[in-house]
Amino acid sequence: MTDQLFYLDHAAATPVDERVLAVMTPYFSDRFYNPSSPYAPAIQVRRDYEEAKSRLATTFGAKGDDIIITAGATESINLAFVSTSGHIVTSAIEHDAVLAAAKLHDHTLVAPTEKGIVRPEAVAAAITPKTGLVSVQLANNEIGTIQPIRDIAAIVKQERKHRLDSDNHDPILLHCDASQGFGQIDVNVARLGVDMLTLNSGKMYGPKQVGLLWVRPGVQLAPMIVGGGQERGLRSGTENVAGVIGFARAAELAHEHQKSESARLHELRDFMQGELSNAFKQLVVSGHPKKHLPGSLHVSIPGLDAERIVFALEVRGVLLATGSACAANKGTRSHVLTAIGMSDAEADGSLRITLGRLSDKASVEQATAIIIEEITRELKRTGHA
Amino acid sequence: MTDQLFYLDHAAATPVDERVLAVMTPYFSDRFYNPSSPYAPAIQVRRDYEEAKSRLATTFGAKGDDIIITAGATESINLAFVSTSGHIVTSAIEHDAVLAAAKLHDHTLVAPTEKGIVRPEAVAAAITPKTGLVSVQLANNEIGTIQPIRDIAAIVKQERKHRLDSDNHDPILLHCDASQGFGQIDVNVARLGVDMLTLNSGKMYGPKQVGLLWVRPGVQLAPMIVGGGQERGLRSGTENVAGVIGFARAAELAHEHQKSESARLHELRDFMQGELSNAFKQLVVSGHPKKHLPGSLHVSIPGLDAERIVFALEVRGVLLATGSACAANKGTRSHVLTAIGMSDAEADGSLRITLGRLSDKASVEQATAIIIEEITRELKRTGHA
């Protein structure tokens, strides 16, 4: 394998930013105290922890007291779902964690449009008087589509008002899995109008296995993990001090540079789409032409064997995924691509390119040239070109 | 506050060993890949992760495939309990996580002896034909008592045989919370004879928020957190690669030096007990005189205000806890001390001293002298001496 690596899979994992690791490190060794211990150095650790939660919450317009720290987005999602006894409305293109948690309840999967948009009207149509939770992702992890959360929130509020008027006191809440997109697009709980929000440190250059569930004040939640009563009794276990200190710094950095990073990634992505479209007339770009994450590019060439391409590219240092990292590993087709109505030939010939901090102009240009070379070679080999 | 710190609270938290942090660090930055991604560097991360699980399991006589990585002992315990539908037998001196998880089921709390031992006969008497789980800790986190797990395992096996003979096919399992004691006493699943075992990285000089549940092959478990299907479907979420690499190294170091560390701590603790007993004739040492963790010393002086002493000691750099770190913080009396029949005056005058790697001869001697000075001063002040 070549020495230089071109990492084009930021949706799967992001490296911990060196500025994040720098602030975490002291909490592994010198400041290792249990935040529940009674002496001053431990009390200082407790303060640092609470202060980090507060800074973290501020990055998306919330308060530290209203977030529950978890071991990542999957746990956050499970926690959001465990308190619901009612029917669940979610979309067919959610992350596996949402789909698996929904399956434990009576639920309806809303089909997206062909461009991968979950229409508010479709959500409205799926809501029943028994619906307790609506869960829609901020942005799709495969095709990058940004969902109209604000409009879906309006639908949920309307249903809430309707219930109040008709003396139905069953609550209905809106949860948004915002694992993908933080640092690329605006994430603010008030502007989104959600009741619960999931964020994942491991997708924003923070440490892995750290996440949070924000819960609007007044919303009642039941714990999934019981014990010492940490996180206001909603998630027991000795606090992940180093992890949260890192998560907070990662969120601050992502929030601070969101606009410039968004513009930068947009330009790199559009360059890549242009080059690939020029090179391959049969190229299909999936997702919505405008409402997509700045760094996300999902392309398909019907008849191409994407798995072979991923391998050929890897040999040349270009690291990217076929359709979905999760689905690829299980040898099944992506449920997202099926849901947007993609043919099997197209789905099997699809590549997911997600740009991020490791992408700069020079490396994206080089990577694009390599991708074009390798696809061209493969199409020739199989007689497609 | 003084510059030098004497940390005598290893049961509450341990610093991450520098050798552990050194092996973890590359997995935050260079080797940050998602273990589920399809390209070679990610596949190498997957291999490193599985290999670390295997090395980790080896330290307590198990196989990597039989452990489920969690976010710590509290989650492990919750996971062990969630699969049980039957009655639960546990002891009155378990950690809060076990007691809270047990409360969600029909359960019986076995009272310990005055020395803090959970007698196998008492466990046998509490087992009913409906008992699905017996959970007893390896060693107590407050008074350090080591429990006769092997003998309790024999009781559970006997019950299992009895059920087989009487055509009762309801399973009965034994879970052991071994959060305290690893690295100080022998921990081996075969020798203990347990069906499930909880270990906590954060108590053995590894990173916090990493733990494991070992499950004997053949035992059926239900997941608590669903999603991408990681950890054989029993605990979803992107793997905590850095954490597990660190946990494995921490467990290896603890296992490797267990005998010498045990002898070293025993000597330091016995020195301390001798000095304190000489200085204060009214000193009560709790727990079992022989069956205790080498580094644990729980002492009480009836009438002493332990909270004042903890504060006075902290000013002089000696960090330790009253009765229990958890209970102290909640302003309630320790459930462990109540269960062993300690009077309120004795409980309120108790200190928990837990030695570990930060303890050496010189520092223990200094700390002991400071403790004696401060207790003497306080007893004089209050007219007790």
Interface residues (C-beta under 8 A of the other chain):
Chain A: M1 L5 D9 A12 A13 T14 P15 V16 E18 L21 T25 F28 S29 D30 F32 Y33 N34 S36 S37 P38 Y39 A40 P41 A42 T70 A71 G72 A73 T74 E75 I77 N78 H95 D96 A97 A100 A101 K103 L104 G202 P207 K208 Q209 V210 M224 I225 V226 G227 G228 G229 S236 G237 T238 E239 N240 V241 A242 G243 E307 V310 E314 L319 L320 A321 T322 A325 C326 A328 N329 K330
Chain B: M1 L5 D9 A12 A13 T14 P15 V16 E18 L21 T25 F28 S29 D30 F32 Y33 N34 S36 S37 P38 Y39 A40 P41 A42 T70 A71 G72 A73 T74 E75 I77 N78 H95 D96 A97 A100 A101 K103 L104 G202 P207 K208 Q209 V210 M224 I225 V226 G227 G228 G229 S236 G237 T238 E239 N240 V241 A242 G243 E307 V310 F311 E314 L319 L320 A321 T322 A325 C326 A328 N329 K330
